[in-house]
Amino acid sequence: MSGSVRGLERAETNDRRVELARYKLAELDLIKKIAPNDSASGVFDDGTRWTLQTSPFISPVEAGPQRNPASVIRIDLTLEWMGRNGMQKRVIQTYRYQPGVTTVIPSLKEQLRDLQ
């Protein structure tokens, strides 16, 4: 019976971790411009460490004579936590279309902080 309780606790903890990851990815939807080759990190309330890392996925393509180049960036959300078998790690990838940018983009860390 105690094994079942521990299993249930692990499942609930994992569900909570997935929920926190979804919240972090939803925050990215509130950010209009994200620069490639940028990063931000932090720790969730449950002790899970998270890191966001952006990288170019599709290089900028010129959209026309009067427009700035657009691109697609890849965003990796890495979660790390101490599990019963040592350090555990999970990476979630998503992609973002990035319209052409004419201004300097604040860092991902700054933009996430401003959402708080």
Secondary structure, 3 states (H helix, E strand, C coil): CHHHHHHHHHHHHHHHHHHHHHHHHHHHHCCCCCCCCCEEEEECCCCCEEEEEEEEEEEEECCCCCCCCEEEEEEEEEEEEEECCEEEEEEEEEEEEECCCCCCCCCHHHHHHHHC
